[in-house]
Amino acid sequence: MNPIFQAARRTVRANAFGVVPRRNLMTLKDHKYTAHATARGLGRNGQVKSDDDHGLDLRLAMPRSLGGKGDGQNPEMLFAMGYASCFLSAMQLVAGKLGKSGMAKNAVVHAQVHVGEPKDKEGFGLEVDIKVENADEDLIRAGHEACPYSRALKHGIVVNVSKA
């Protein structure tokens, strides 16, 4: 049999949760910081809390557009907030190398995280729009290349799922 067809027929084994490992994912050689959070209750209508001394504790609520009351936070809000702040930090980090530190200090990042049905898969998926004020294309591009959120979405990341 042709080696190309043999490679294509190899079985990739999923873990116990049906997650198939992807090749060429971004992996970390060390952990500089680890955030911890716990969700309880009814998922999108439950509670999420950071497991640290800062005590971020939020009540979750399904957005109105998804059939909920919309009277609390939701995972997409939290993701958008994290992405916007990370993107801004990445731009500020690379700005010095580009001679654009002043520009980066005045930049404003807007992140929109959309949830909806994918065109070619079942279930739900995400789409992200990032818009940056007060910065030029070079700084925005460099920030996008350096931002861990952008890199995770572009290259994929290792996600370990297990029973506690």
N, C-alpha and C positions, 0 to 999 in steps of 0.2 A: 504494500500500500504506500502511496505517496506520503512522504514525511509531513507535508503541509496538512494533509487530511488527517493524519494520525494526531498531530498537535491539536487540531480543531475538535477531535472526538474525545480528547482527554476529559475526564470527569472532574469538575471542580466541586469539592465537597463543601456544603454549607455547615455552619455550626448548629448547635441545638436549637437556635432561634430562627433558622432559615437564612441567616446572613451569609452571603457568598463573599469571601475575601477578594478584593480587587488587587491587581498588580500595580506596581509603581505608585503606590500611595505615599504621601508625605508622612514620614515617620520622624519622631523626635529622638535625639541622642541623649537628652536630659530634660528634666522638668524644672523650669525656673520659678514657676508659680502654679498653684493648683486651686481653682475655685471649686467649692462644694455647694450643692443645693439639693433640697429634698422637696418633692411634690407629694401632697396627700389629698385625700378627698375624692372628688368626682372629676379628676383630670382638669379639663378646661373650666370647670366650675368648682374647683377645689382651692388649694392653697399651695404656694411655693415659698420656700424660705431658704436664705443663705445660711450655711452651717459655719458661721464665723462670728467674730466679736462685733461686727457691724450691724447685725440683726435685720437685714432686709427681709421683710415679711409681707407678702402680697396676697391679696385675695384675687383669685382668677375668675373670669367670667367669659362665657362664649360671646363673641361679637354679635351685634344685632344682625349683621349681614349673613351670619351663619345660623340664625335662628335663636340666638340667646338674648339676654336682657342688655348686654353691653355695659354693665355697671361695675366693671373691674378691669384688671389688666389681662393680657393674654400673651402667649408665647411669642407671637409675631411682633408685638410691641417691644418685648424684651430683646428679641433678636435685632430689631431695627435700632434700638438704643445702643446696644453693644457694638453693632457694626459701624454706626455713625461715629461713635467716640473712638473706636479702634482705627478707622480710616483717617480721621483727623490727626490722631497721634502718629500714624505712619507717615502722613504728609509732613508733619513737623519734624520727624526724625530724619527724613531724607532731604529736607529743604536746605539744610546747611551745605550739603555736598553740591547742591545746584545753585547756591548763592541766592536763595529765595526765602530766607528765614523770616523776613518782615511780611512777605506775602502769606506764609503759612500761619503766622500769628493772627492774621485777619480772616483766614478762611473759615467758612461755615459749611458743614456737611449735613445734607438731608438724606436720610435713608428711608426707603419704602420697602416693606416686605409684604409681598402679595401671596396669599394662599388660594389655591384653586385646584381644579382637576387638570392633570396633565393631558396633553393631546394623545400620547401613545402608551400610557400606563393607567392602571386603575388606581383608585384612592385619591390622595391629595398630594400636592407638590408645592414648592416655593419658587418665587421669582423675586429678584431684588433690583431696585433702581436706586442708584447713588447719584445725587446732584450736588455739585460743589460750587459755592459762591466765592468770589474774591481770590481765585487761583487760576493760573493758566494751565493749558493742556499738559505741558511737560511735568509740572508738579503733580497734577492729578494722576497722570499715568504712573509716575514714580511711586506715589502713595499707594496706588492700586497694586503695584508689583510687590510692595513691602508689607502691606496689611495682612496680618494672619487670617482674618476672616475671608478676604479676597483669595488668598492663597489656598485656604481650605476648600473653598467652593470650586476653585479652578482645578486644583490638583487632586482633590479627595483627601480624606484623612482616615486614620485608623479609628474605628469605633468599636470598642469592646463591650459586649452586652453579656451579662451573666446573672445568675441567681445569687442574691445576697445571702 
